[in-house]
Amino acid sequence: MNEALRAAMAQAGYTIESLAEKTAVDPKTVSRWLDPGRIPHARTRVRAANVLGQKVSDLWPNTGRRRDPQWFKPWAEAEHEALSLRWFEPLVVPGLLQTEAYARAVLTDAGPISRDDVEQKVRDRLDRQWILSRKNPPQFTACLDEGALRRPIGSPQVMLEQVRALLAACQEPHIRVHLVPSTAGAYAGLNGPFAVAAGPGGRITCYLDNQLEGQVVESAEHVAALQGSWESVRGEALPHRQSIELMTEVAETWT
């Protein structure tokens, strides 16, 4: 059992049900937090710690021990230091905006990964989302293909919660989500997903994903090419408000 969380709840006079209400999650979710090794979503950790008057690191001391592969570490550093992040995904929701259930479904069905490895990867992915809830977060702009929200991943309930989570994220002043409608036809984004991080001093770092391992790109020539791709993709995407309307429409199809 997570004794630190249990003790903090007892000290502050919170039950599973009352803490769930304060942190806007299901009581079953809070109950799982008390299990060994179960770590909440990064933003939820912050809310829970604030409600209980505790430090996040006191309740969940192991959240910083991510096991990033060596090739991913330069991007993790660029992501952490970014002043702005631009992210395009043609097939799935960007990792920084995925719900726990959606991330688990994507990773479970992505290939022959053991259950333990899936859970570790889910925790690592959710830990990275702290970037968007920290003090002075980067300006995050995501473009994703409409098909990513219509593809059934997990279950209809998983998809409904994921689309609703995107709509909730859009209420944050530093997060913008744009959908490329299915009517766009062929466009530059069909060449694959990528992300662009702008850091201090004007440093630009890009990231490409593939079946084996990601590629971190920093050469001026390749950065310029990917920035051009971003402008092309962004030109095909709907404005923010119209994207919200389309996401709302898509959410209704999953009810």
Secondary structure, DSSP 8 states (H G I E B T S, - for coil): --HHHHHHHHHHT--HHHHHHHHTS-HHHHHHHTSTT----HHHHHHHHHHHT--HHHH-TTTT-----GGGHHHHHHHHH-SEEEEEESSS--GGG--HHHHHHHHHHSSS--HHHHHHHHHHHHHHGGGGTSSS--EEEEEEEHHHHHS--S-HHHHHHHHHHHHHHTTSTTEEEEEE-GGG-S-GGGG--EEEEE-GGG-EEEEE--SS--EEE--HHHHHHHHHHHHHHHHHS--HHHHHHHHHHHHHHT-
